[in-house]
Amino acid sequence: MNGLWFDGHVLTLNEGGTTDRILTTERDIDGREIIWDQGMSRYSRIFRDTTPADRTYTVEVQLVGNEYTDMTRLESDWRKWHNWQVGRATLIRLTEDGYWFVAQCVAGAPEFKRKGFTSTVTQDYEFEVPFWRSRTEKSATGAFNGVTPVNVACTNGGDIPAWIRVEVQGIIEDPKWEIGDYDLEFDIANTHANDLIEANCKPPATAYRTPNGGSQTDLYGYRTAATQFGKMQLPTGTSNVVLSAASGTPSTTIYWHEWYNGLR
């Protein structure tokens, strides 16, 4: 089975699904920017880095009808689902091998080429983050032990580093999560068993605290100077997130999506 969804609409589904909308072609352009410095002379230059650039995913879908009114309806539905007013929405791709991939995208204007009772629509999707991600989150749980560091093993099965999302509920002071040389730390204390701290490190990063019986408040301003939200990424493979705090022993859950350079 393979299929394509955008903003909750089933665009194509090959088994028992959309017999009048058939995915025929897809192009997944992995944008890259190569960074060079000028060398010691005008005849040379020095390679510095390769960074991700814009990513555009393009599909061609055949719209098949039995009469003119079918074609009008099929094209009208497609235009409605990809209206510019939809803005940023979720694109989901289910591949033939059973892998689910997700991206936040903005749809370009569809282009139709009609011949008889068949119309081929070419549709572009521009990615917010130039990578695909897994449909569901992975997670790992560990417990703080005050100032004593605790390792929590996390396995990132994707192609690239994965931003983490964390939650801790319970009595704790100055909780800290470390990945390699980078920290996520808050200068604040939970004083009740139901106090909740949650932070999402994927840009644009967010952090909130919900006190016992109270309303959620922004915690971003309580981060320490050493905190680097955007750098809090799990490398590929298995690595440790190190927990520590000024005091407290509650458990914490670490979540992450796996990110991919392309479909598989």
FISE-654424 format. One record per residue: residue in one letter; z, x, y of N, C-alpha, C, O in turn. Coordinates in pm, whole numbers, padded with zeros to 5 digits, always signed. Atoms other than C-alpha are relative to their C-alpha. Example, Ala and Ser with C-alpha at 12.3 -4.5 7.8 and 13.67 -1.06 7.14 Angstrom:
<recs>
a+00000+00089-00119+00780+01230-00450+00000+00090+00120+00066+00194+00118;s-00006-00082-00119+00714+01367-00106+00073-00077+00109+00090-00026+00220;
</recs>
This chain:
<recs>
m+00000+00084-00119+00000+00000+00000+00000+00088+00124+00069+00190+00128;n-00011-00065-00131-00065+00115+00356-00017-00104+00109-00083-00206+00090;g+00004+00098-00107-00025-00060+00687+00032+00061+00135+00072+00177+00146;l-00022-00042-00138+00009-00039+01062+00059-00116+00078+00009-00228+00071;w-00068+00100-00081+00245-00228+01295+00016+00053+00142+00037+00173+00162;f-00027-00038-00139+00279-00225+01675+00073-00113+00069+00028-00228+00068;d-00081+00097-00074+00546-00403+01877+00033-00122-00087+00038-00235-00037;g-00037+00109+00091+00638-00610+01570-00117-00076-00060-00096-00162-00146;h+00118+00070+00051+00281-00728+01502-00062+00079-00115-00078+00200-00107;v+00070-00062+00112+00115-00656+01168-00147+00017+00041-00219-00082+00054;l+00139-00025-00038-00213-00489+01267-00089+00007-00123-00195-00056-00128;t+00075-00008+00125-00334-00396+00918+00100+00012-00116+00206+00073-00101;l-00080-00012+00122-00190-00430+00567-00096-00024-00115-00157-00131-00126;n+00114+00004+00093-00414-00356+00272+00024-00079-00128-00073-00111-00197;e-00025+00073+00123-00240-00540-00014+00067-00134+00031+00183-00139+00070;g-00054+00133-00026-00195-00914+00026+00032-00024+00145+00118-00106+00178;g-00034+00010-00141-00198-00875+00401-00116-00047+00086-00156-00163+00078;t+00095+00037-00104-00464-00870+00671-00143+00024-00048-00201+00129-00021;t+00136-00015+00050-00800-00927+00502-00103-00004+00113-00216+00040+00095;d+00094+00006-00113-00958-00988+00844+00022+00116+00098-00046+00123+00200;r-00022-00121-00082-00820-00661+00995+00017+00118-00096+00116+00125-00169;i+00005-00108+00099-00904-00343+00800-00003+00134+00072-00091+00160+00153;l-00004-00135-00057-00806+00012+00900-00108+00085-00066-00107+00103-00188;t+00110-00079+00056-01117+00228+00858+00010+00148+00035-00032+00232-00044;t-00005-00139-00045-01047+00549+01055+00127+00023+00080+00171-00066+00154;e-00112-00038-00088-00748+00728+01209-00014+00147+00036-00054+00230-00045;r+00000-00138-00049-00727+01045+01419+00136+00026+00064+00178-00045+00155;d-00135-00033-00047-00388+01205+01479-00007+00138+00065+00001+00239-00005;i+00021-00127-00070-00430+01475+01746+00134+00058+00041+00205+00002+00125;d-00126-00071-00025-00136+01717+01752-00021+00093+00119-00070+00205+00104;g+00023-00079-00121-00143+01843+02112+00088+00124+00007+00207+00119-00027;r-00076-00125-00014-00037+02202+02177-00041+00069+00130-00155+00059+00175;e+00026-00082-00118-00008+02422+02483+00036+00145-00032+00150+00175-00069;i-00022-00142+00028-00048+02797+02437+00030+00071+00131-00046+00061+00227;i-00047-00064-00122+00140+03002+02694-00029+00150-00008+00012+00218-00102;w+00035-00141-00008+00005+03343+02796+00053+00058+00131+00062-00012+00232;d-00029-00076-00121+00121+03605+03046-00112+00100+00023-00173+00151-00071;q+00101-00101-00032-00117+03833+03228+00048+00137-00045+00163+00173-00021;g-00035-00134+00046-00120+04181+03073+00001+00101+00114+00000+00066+00231;m-00007-00108-00099-00109+04516+03248-00130+00017+00076-00134+00081+00181;s+00128-00006-00072-00474+04482+03344-00066-00136-00008-00021-00225-00080;r+00070+00127-00001-00717+04202+03411-00071-00028-00132-00117-00139-00155;y+00073+00014+00125-00868+04262+03067+00091-00035-00119+00045-00041-00233;s-00092+00029+00111-00559+04177+02863+00098-00109+00039+00120-00135+00158;r-00106+00096-00022-00295+03910+02826+00094+00001-00121+00058+00050-00228;i-00105-00008+00100+00025+03862+02624+00040-00141-00041+00072-00225+00043;f-00041+00131+00052+00103+03564+02400+00151-00015+00014+00226+00077-00020;r-00143+00026-00017+00443+03407+02481+00051-00111-00092+00154-00095-00158;d-00056+00112+00076+00479+03073+02309-00107-00106-00021-00209-00109+00048;t+00078+00122+00018+00320+02757+02172+00096-00118+00010+00196-00123-00061;t-00087+00115-00021+00474+02431+02291-00077-00129-00025-00199-00132-00008;p+00069+00127+00020+00397+02067+02207-00050-00058+00131+00014-00046+00235;a+00058+00067-00117+00175+01880+02448-00017-00148-00035+00042-00197-00132;d+00019+00143+00024+00060+01518+02467-00057-00024-00139-00135+00056-00191;r+00053+00038+00131-00011+01344+02138-00063-00139+00011-00002-00232+00063;t+00069+00128+00003-00266+01065+02096-00041-00032-00143-00105+00049-00211;y+00037+00048+00133-00306+00867+01776-00103-00111+00021-00079-00206+00096;t+00111+00095-00019-00635+00674+01749-00039-00062-00134-00054+00008-00234;v+00047+00070+00120-00736+00412+01496-00126-00079+00032-00150-00120+00145;e+00111+00095-00006-01053+00219+01429+00027-00106-00105+00049-00076-00223;v-00031+00112+00088-00997-00124+01279-00116-00098+00003-00165-00134+00110;q+00106+00100+00012-01263-00363+01153+00060-00139+00003+00148-00171-00076;l-00038+00141-00007-01214-00724+01255-00113-00081-00064-00227-00074-00019;v+00103+00068+00079-01397-00949+01009+00025-00151+00002+00134-00197-00032;g-00011+00146-00004-01463-01321+01056-00116-00067-00069-00206+00000-00120;n+00107+00078+00063-01685-01597+00922-00087-00071+00102-00195-00120+00069;e+00077+00068-00103-01803-01742+01250+00044+00053+00136+00139+00131+00147;y-00024-00051-00134-01805-01681+01623+00144-00023+00046+00205+00064+00107;t-00137+00029-00046-01471-01852+01685+00103+00092-00066+00205+00125-00005;d-00089-00097+00064-01306-01619+01430+00003+00130+00079+00110+00186+00103;m+00008-00127-00070-01428-01314+01619+00070-00009+00135+00140+00084+00176;t-00066+00018-00130-01310-01452+01953+00152+00002-00017+00223+00065+00062;r-00145+00003+00025-00964-01522+01808+00053+00138-00036+00157+00179+00016;l-00046-00132+00043-00934-01180+01640+00006+00099+00116+00103+00173+00130;e+00001-00090-00115-01032-00991+01954+00105-00041+00102+00170+00044+00163;s-00100+00049-00095-00811-01210+02171+00141+00038-00043+00222+00081+00039;d-00132-00038+00051-00509-01150+01947+00026+00148+00022+00133+00188+00066;w-00017-00145-00015-00567-00775+01952+00028+00037+00145+00115+00119+00173;r-00023-00028-00143-00591-00770+02333+00141-00042+00042+00208+00029+00117;k-00134+00050-00036-00272-00976+02362+00107+00095-00052+00203+00125+00020;w-00099-00089+00059-00080-00745+02129+00003+00136+00068+00105+00206+00061;h+00009-00131-00064-00196-00438+02326-00015-00013+00152-00067+00077+00218;n+00003+00020-00145-00168-00582+02676+00078+00111+00071+00179+00159+00020;w-00067-00109-00072-00071-00322+02936+00144-00036+00036+00227+00053+00056;q-00136+00043-00034+00238-00531+03016+00100+00022-00113+00221+00016-00091;v-00090-00029+00112+00379-00454+02669+00078+00128+00028+00196+00138-00005;g-00067-00126-00033+00457-00102+02791+00036+00080-00125-00040+00082-00222;r-00045-00084+00111+00652+00126+02558+00044-00088-00116+00125-00180-00098;a-00032+00081+00118+00676-00015+02205-00003+00088-00124-00044+00204-00119;t-00012-00075+00125+00728+00091+01844-00126-00015-00083-00173-00125-00109;l+00114-00006+00092+00436+00198+01627+00052+00045-00136+00127+00143-00145;i-00044-00034+00135+00494+00206+01250-00123+00018-00087-00214-00065-00087;r+00111-00028+00093+00260+00362+00994+00056+00020-00139+00139+00108-00162;l-00033-00015+00141+00303+00314+00620-00121+00062-00068-00229+00002-00070;t+00113-00069+00061+00086+00566+00433-00015-00040-00146+00074-00102-00204;e+00030+00035+00138-00072+00528+00090+00103+00056-00097+00126-00001-00204;d-00099-00063+00086+00193+00760-00057+00139-00062+00013+00233-00018-00053;g-00127+00069-00013+00472+00526+00054+00093+00056+00106+00210+00020+00109;y-00082-00054-00107+00598+00724+00355-00009-00090+00123-00117-00135+00161;w-00006+00078-00124+00711+00532+00664+00017+00095+00118+00107+00179+00117;f-00008-00082-00120+00650+00697+01002+00007-00091+00122-00055-00197+00127;v-00024+00082-00118+00759+00568+01342-00021+00086+00125+00008+00206+00125;a+00013-00068-00129+00675+00659+01702+00016-00103+00112-00023-00219+00097;q-00002+00082-00121+00750+00519+02047-00125+00034+00080-00150+00149+00114;c+00132-00022-00058+00414+00472+02215-00028-00097+00114+00041-00198+00133;v+00063+00093-00095+00220+00317+02498-00146-00013-00043-00214+00087-00063;a+00137+00024+00048-00109+00156+02392-00100+00013+00114-00076-00032+00226;g+00111-00002-00095-00433+00235+02570-00080-00129-00006-00048-00220-00083;a+00084+00120-00001-00700-00021+02646-00090-00001-00124-00155+00099-00151;p+00086+00006+00119-00881-00138+02328-00147-00008+00040-00183-00063+00144;e+00145+00006-00018-01259-00094+02299-00061-00069-00121-00035-00030-00235;f+00059+00078+00109-01461-00343+02093-00150+00023-00007-00219+00032+00095;k+00143-00003+00025-01805-00307+01937-00030-00107-00104+00004-00092-00221;r+00023+00113+00090-01923-00635+01789-00142+00002-00053-00238+00027+00019;k+00130+00014+00064-02206-00675+01540+00010-00115-00099+00076-00103-00203;g-00010+00118+00085-02252-01018+01388+00142-00051-00004+00205-00072+00100;f-00136+00049+00016-01923-01138+01247+00098+00113-00032+00200+00091-00096;t-00089-00116+00013-01769-00788+01247+00013+00067+00136-00086+00088+00206;s-00026-00071-00125-01608-00617+01543+00087+00121-00033+00190+00107-00100;t-00081-00121+00021-01480-00259+01537+00074+00031+00129+00013+00050+00234;v-00082-00029-00116-01190-00195+01773+00051+00143-00011+00104+00184-00115;t-00057-00135-00010-01097+00158+01879+00123-00008+00088+00116-00055+00202;q-00128+00017-00070-00732+00180+01984+00075+00133+00005+00097+00197-00098;d-00080-00121-00020-00539+00475+02131+00146-00036+00021+00179-00140+00078;y-00144+00011-00025-00161+00518+02130+00049+00135+00049+00033+00236-00019;e-00055-00125-00055+00003+00780+02352+00149+00005-00029+00223-00090+00001;f-00138-00013+00045+00335+00909+02218+00094+00036+00113+00058+00114+00202;e-00105-00039-00093+00654+00929+02420+00051+00140-00036+00054+00228+00049;v-00033-00132+00055+00776+01222+02204-00115+00036-00094-00149-00044-00181;p+00125-00028+00073+00475+01403+02052+00018+00033-00148-00043+00127-00198;f-00021-00017+00143+00598+01376+01692+00026-00137-00063+00069-00231+00004;w-00042+00116+00077+00638+01114+01421+00144+00021-00046+00190+00134-00058;r-00134-00011+00056+00987+01036+01294+00016-00093-00119-00066-00183-00140;s-00030+00087+00113+01139+00879+00985+00040-00138+00050+00087-00155+00163;r-00034+00138-00038+01195+00504+00986+00151-00021+00004+00202-00093+00091;t-00145+00017+00008+01563+00528+00889+00071+00131+00033+00013+00240+00021;e-00081-00117-00030+01840+00764+00993+00067+00054-00126+00101-00021-00217;k-00086-00062+00099+02010+01012+00764+00138+00015+00066+00151+00004+00187;s-00133-00016-00057+02385+01069+00805+00085+00090-00087+00058+00109-00206;a-00101-00081+00070+02674+01295+00709+00133-00025+00068+00138-00046+00190;t-00133+00031-00053+03047+01242+00754+00097+00114-00029+00093+00174-00136;g-00106-00099+00017+03335+01482+00805+00120-00041+00083+00114-00138+00159;a-00122+00032-00075+03686+01482+00949+00043+00120+00081+00042+00233+00032;f-00057-00105-00084+03825+01682+01239+00133+00047-00059+00201-00027-00130;n-00130-00055+00041+04123+01907+01170+00060+00079+00116+00096+00196+00102;g-00055-00066-00119+04248+01984+01520-00083+00122+00038-00206+00116+00040;v+00069-00121-00046+04163+02337+01635-00066+00076-00115-00144+00168-00090;t+00060-00068+00115+04066+02444+01281-00143-00048-00019-00165-00168-00037;p+00140+00042+00016+03684+02444+01249-00026-00061-00138+00026-00014-00239;v+00040+00067+00125+03538+02212+00985-00152-00005-00003-00216-00047+00094;n+00144+00003+00017+03182+02246+00852-00044-00131-00066+00014-00175-00166;v+00062+00118+00059+02974+01935+00784-00145+00035-00030-00223+00060+00063;a+00136-00036+00040+02655+02008+00587-00095-00116+00027-00068-00230-00010;c+00101+00100-00031+02346+01823+00709-00136+00056-00043-00166+00172-00017;t+00132-00044+00046+01998+01841+00556-00109-00073+00077-00120-00195+00071;n+00113+00052-00076+01696+01793+00781-00126+00028-00081-00172+00142-00088;g+00119-00015+00083+01394+01731+00558-00130-00012+00077-00237-00019+00017;g+00121+00009-00081+01150+01706+00849-00066+00134+00023-00026+00235-00035;d+00075-00121-00030+00907+01961+00989+00056+00076+00120+00029+00195+00136;i-00047-00059-00125+01087+02029+01318+00149-00034+00018+00200-00123-00050;p-00142+00031-00024+01448+02034+01452+00021-00146+00039-00065-00209+00101;a-00029+00143-00018+01615+01692+01471+00122-00018+00089+00228+00040+00062;w-00114+00031-00087+01838+01563+01753+00104-00080-00079+00070-00158-00168;i-00107+00073+00069+02174+01432+01640+00056-00110+00089+00045-00108+00211;r-00078+00106-00064+02369+01119+01725+00136+00001-00068+00142+00009-00190;v-00133-00011+00060+02746+01123+01674+00088-00117+00040+00070-00178+00146;e-00103+00100-00028+03032+00874+01654+00133+00052-00053+00140+00111-00160;v-00135-00029+00048+03405+00934+01631+00092-00110+00050+00091-00145+00168;q-00093+00107-00035+03669+00662+01626+00139+00040-00049+00160+00071-00166;g-00136-00037+00035+04040+00739+01635+00063+00088+00105+00003+00115+00209;i-00078-00079-00095+04302+00950+01808-00049+00145-00006-00041+00210-00110;i+00053-00136-00007+04151+01280+01923-00005+00044+00145-00024-00037+00235;e+00007-00057-00135+04155+01511+02225-00106+00110+00001-00104+00200-00083;d+00105-00100-00023+03852+01712+02345-00083+00027-00126-00085+00140-00174;p+00082-00022+00120+03620+01659+02044-00121+00088+00029-00179+00083+00138;k+00110-00095-00018+03353+01923+01992-00083+00008-00129-00028+00020-00238;w+00094-00020+00109+03044+01945+01770-00086+00121+00034-00133+00132+00147;e+00079-00121-00024+02857+02277+01735-00112+00011-00102-00093-00013-00221;i+00113-00037+00085+02515+02363+01596-00047+00137+00046-00108+00149+00152;g+00037-00135-00041+02457+02737+01604+00069+00039+00129+00192+00040+00136;d-00055-00045-00128+02503+02854+01964+00020-00114+00099+00057-00089+00214;y-00002+00110-00094+02500+02506+02116+00114-00098-00030+00151-00119-00145;d-00118+00085+00009+02787+02264+02186-00026-00139+00055-00107-00159+00145;l-00017+00134-00057+02850+01898+02242+00150-00023+00005+00215-00036-00098;e-00146+00006-00016+03201+01863+02384+00036-00090+00117-00032-00090+00219;f-00047+00090-00105+03392+01606+02589+00144+00033+00034+00228+00056-00054;d-00135-00026-00051+03698+01666+02803+00069-00134+00020+00083-00182+00133;i-00058+00133-00006+03869+01338+02719+00084-00021-00127+00064+00047-00227;a-00087+00028+00114+04132+01194+02485-00010-00146-00041-00002-00236+00043;n-00018+00133+00059+04122+00892+02257+00147-00014-00039+00200+00070-00113;t-00144+00015+00026+04479+00759+02241+00032-00115-00094+00149-00136-00128;h-00021+00110+00093+04430+00458+02012-00092+00017-00121-00197+00080-00112;a+00077-00012+00123+04301+00430+01656-00137-00066+00010-00228-00031-00065;n+00128+00070-00014+04021+00198+01772-00086+00051+00114-00193-00003+00139;d+00082-00059-00105+03897+00412+02062-00124+00064-00062-00115+00135-00162;l+00127-00047+00057+03530+00497+02002-00075+00086+00101-00089+00049+00217;i+00089-00086-00078+03319+00785+02135-00132+00009-00075-00134+00031-00196;e+00132-00013+00061+02945+00789+02070-00095+00069+00097-00090+00045+00218;a+00094-00074-00083+02671+01017+02196-00131+00018-00074-00133+00043-00195;n+00134-00020+00054+02297+01040+02140-00064+00116+00076-00083+00107+00197;c+00047-00121-00067+02151+01385+02212-00150+00002+00025-00200+00091+00094;k+00145+00004-00025+01783+01286+02206-00024-00034+00147+00030-00134+00197;p+00029+00029-00140+01650+01303+02564-00065-00137+00017-00151-00174-00064;p-00110-00027-00093+01733+01116+02776+00135-00030-00066+00158-00142-00113;a-00126+00011+00073+02081+01173+02633+00091-00107+00060+00088-00133+00180;t-00099+00099-00044+02351+00906+02649+00132+00028-00070+00136+00082-00180;a-00134-00015+00059+02726+00912+02587+00088-00112+00054+00087-00141+00174;y-00084+00112-00039+02975+00624+02590+00135+00008-00070+00149+00069-00176;r-00132+00016+00061+03339+00554+02522+00040-00146+00010+00028-00208+00116;t-00049+00137+00003+03475+00216+02419+00148+00005-00037+00181+00025-00154;p-00144-00006+00032+03856+00208+02448+00044-00123-00077-00025-00225-00079;n-00056+00110+00078+04069-00015+02230+00014-00126+00086+00090-00129+00182;g-00007+00126-00071+04015-00371+02350-00066+00000+00136-00054-00097+00210;g+00061-00009-00132+03817-00253+02653-00152-00005-00006-00211-00030-00110;s+00145+00003-00012+03459-00235+02774-00057+00140-00010+00009+00238+00024;q+00068-00128+00012+03211+00042+02706-00021+00062+00138-00064-00005+00232;t+00018-00073-00125+03203+00306+02981-00082+00125-00024-00083+00180-00134;d+00084-00120+00009+02968+00595+03052+00088+00124-00012+00181+00143+00066;l-00080-00120+00026+03105+00922+02915-00074+00127+00041-00020+00237+00028;y+00084-00117-00027+02826+01152+03033+00069+00098+00094+00058+00220+00076;g-00066-00087-00098+03031+01286+03323+00120+00075-00055+00172+00164+00012;y-00114-00068+00060+03310+01395+03086-00042+00114-00093+00042+00177-00157;r+00046-00113+00081+03092+01649+02906+00048+00131+00063+00065+00138+00185;t-00041-00130-00053+03202+02012+02941-00123+00075+00050-00236+00038+00022;a+00109-00079-00057+02996+02273+03122-00086+00064-00109-00204+00092-00087;a+00074-00065+00108+02895+02427+02788-00092-00095-00077-00177-00050-00154;t+00077+00098+00076+02743+02104+02656-00148+00005+00037-00184+00007+00155;q+00145+00006-00020+02364+02105+02610-00056-00105-00096-00091-00075-00210;f+00041+00111+00085+02261+01766+02477-00134+00027-00069-00144+00015-00191;g+00134-00015+00055+01892+01844+02431-00015+00110-00102-00111+00110-00179;k+00003-00111+00096+01968+02160+02230+00072-00034-00130+00069+00045-00224;m-00077+00036+00119+02183+01975+01976-00095-00057-00106-00105-00178-00124;q+00098+00036+00101+01922+01973+01701+00030+00073-00131+00066+00190-00132;l-00014-00061+00131+01951+02034+01329-00127+00077-00032-00236+00020-00023;p+00121-00069+00046+01712+02307+01213-00050-00060-00129+00024-00134-00195;t+00051+00050+00127+01490+02228+00919+00080+00062-00115+00130+00174-00105;g-00082-00046+00112+01663+02261+00583+00144-00045+00016+00173-00140+00089;t-00142+00035-00003+02040+02251+00535+00075+00095+00093+00060+00217+00085;s-00080-00078-00094+02277+02367+00809+00132-00072+00023+00150-00185-00021;n-00132+00058-00026+02631+02302+00928+00014-00046+00144-00032+00022+00236;v-00054+00039-00129+02762+02103+01220+00149+00030-00007+00218-00016-00098;v-00139-00045+00003+03100+02256+01307+00082-00089+00092+00049-00106+00210;l-00089+00089-00074+03379+02021+01419+00125+00074+00042+00178+00157-00032;s-00131-00049-00043+03683+02114+01625+00047-00086+00117-00032-00160+00176;a-00059+00080-00107+03918+01956+01882+00131+00065+00042+00187+00147-00030;a-00133-00048-00042+04229+02030+02084+00107-00057-00093+00205+00011-00124;s-00090+00062+00097+04406+01787+01848-00068-00123-00056-00160-00178+00004;g+00051+00122+00061+04335+01499+01613-00072+00026-00130-00128+00134-00152;t+00062-00014+00133+04203+01437+01262-00085-00119-00041-00094-00149-00161;p+00082+00114+00044+03972+01134+01271-00130+00047-00064-00169+00163-00051;s+00130-00033+00058+03646+01123+01078-00110-00023+00105-00092-00100+00199;t+00115+00017-00088+03310+01150+01253-00124-00013-00086-00133+00048-00193;t+00128+00013+00069+02962+01047+01143-00109+00057+00088-00117+00029+00208;i+00112-00065-00068+02657+01250+01237-00128-00064-00053-00148-00070-00175;y+00124+00067+00039+02320+01072+01234-00119+00081+00053-00108+00149+00155;w+00123-00061-00050+01964+01205+01268-00121-00065-00067-00115-00105-00183;h+00131+00031+00057+01604+01102+01219-00067+00131-00038-00041+00235+00023;e+00083-00115+00031+01369+01343+01050-00131-00012+00077-00193-00118+00080;w+00118+00000-00085+01078+01442+01274-00111+00082-00066-00084+00180-00135;y+00113-00060+00071+00729+01541+01159-00113+00034+00098-00136-00035+00198;n+00116-00040-00079+00430+01725+01304-00118-00095-00020-00202-00109+00068;g+00112+00089+00027+00194+01478+01140+00029-00090-00119+00132-00077-00185;l-00013+00090+00113+00144+01206+00882-00014+00077-00130-00071+00186-00133;r+00018-00063+00131+00164+01289+00513-00030-00108-00104-00048-00076-00221;
</recs>
